[in-house]
Amino acid sequence: MLIRPAVAADFAEIQAIYAHHVLHGTGTFEEIPPCIEDMLERWAEIVDHGWTWLSACDDTGVIGYGYYQQIKERSAYRFTAEDSIYVRDDVRGQGVGKALVTALLKAATETGFRQMVAVIGDSENVGSIGVHSSLGFQKVGVLRATGLKFGRWLDTVYMQRPLGQGDTVVPE
């Protein structure tokens, strides 16, 4: 598996991975898959800010992707990032998500972020919760019944992990 910065040519496969999660999963609360053009716009917004969007690839193509962005636009959030990870269904449970999160943690730290937050759809999403826990994230909250998808209420799980010096030193 190779993890590298995403390129425009990846987005047919990235869109297909995400569409599967939108249509069949509860990790995202989107209900209508965005088109490739919309995904390319999202990618451009991430990289134009200097943040990171990665593709995980093997001989079969793109097997997963992930990115981070500032958690909210307001300036006081400038040291807190949120990660997003999606893995192709046929390779889930094989370490792709963990490798992507690991690479994003490194990139976000190098960019100067001090905290990483994971906002995980569905408190039953044991895969994502497990990956984040294994990398030092701690559960910091659960918002009950904040999404309605597939005819059932879904929770939102918040997990957090410090990056670099975290909150031990105020950045200059």
DASULZI-V655497 format. One record per helix or strand. SS is the DSSP state (~ for helix, > for strand). FROM is the first residue (numbers start at 1). TO is the last residue. If there is no record, write none. Layout:
BEGIN
SS,FROM,TO / SS,FROM,TO
END
This chain:
BEGIN
>,2,5 / ~,8,24 / ~,36,48 / >,53,58 / >,61,70 / ~,75,77 / >,80,87 / ~,89,91 / ~,96,111 / >,115,121 / ~,126,134 / >,138,149 / >,152,162
END
